[in-house]
Amino acid sequence: MIEGCTAIVMAGGDSSRMGRDKANVTLGEKTLLQTVSATMQQLFPQVVISVRQPRTGIDLPQVCDELPNGGPLAGLVASLGKITTPWAFMVACDMPFVVPEVIELLAGYRLQHQAVVPVVHGHPQPLAAFYAASCLAPLRASLAAQQKGLRDVIKQLDVRYVDEAEMLKADPHLRSFFDLDTPQDVEAAMNGVR
């Protein structure tokens, strides 16, 4: 267990490229939301689901966005405002292959930083990252200023970026960061699962 940290599973997106609610897309016998939530429950003593509006059929606590159409930043701000732990690990519900070893590796970099963000193929991955509860004020200010892009917003924080080379031992193919945005992604994932 990663103590002193709450997992936040993001399940409030538009799913516009998927064409339907990503959280309810099935991969194998579980929905994406169920798969990611189950992984988080293995690692964290507390797990919350970040939503725009309450969802039915979920047995985990839900946190609703305070600001409509604020994107992932709105979900992160609302969730950080509700948790009682000094840290949060935020993960998107469309990342069903995230492995505990990567999360544990990232957790080890938290000391003396406000955020720990993996970088894959040169791109920061703020939707699979650790955030200190102390980030709430600057993140809330960014949201109030209608800044929505998390990659830009996190530049204001003291971030420890973790390069993919550091994560390869934990996840040799970096499948943790394969997110399912489109029906084609789901098909590719299903073919890979079989």
Sequence and secondary structure as in RCSB ss.txt:
>XXXX:A:sequence
MIEGCTAIVMAGGDSSRMGRDKANVTLGEKTLLQTVSATMQQLFPQVVISVRQPRTGIDLPQVCDELPNGGPLAG
LVASLGKITTPWAFMVACDMPFVVPEVIELLAGYRLQHQAVVPVVHGHPQPLAAFYAASCLAPLRASLAAQQKGL
RDVIKQLDVRYVDEAEMLKADPHLRSFFDLDTPQDVEAAMNGVR
>XXXX:A:secstr
  TTEEEEEE     TTTTS GGG EETTEEHHHHHHHHHHHH SEEEEEESS  SS  S EEE SSTT HHHHH
HHHHHHH  SSEEEEEETT TT  HHHHHHHHTT TT SEEEEEETTEE TTEEEEEGGGHHHHHHHHHTT   H
HHHGGGS EEEEEHHHHTTT TT GGG    SHHHHHHHHHHH 
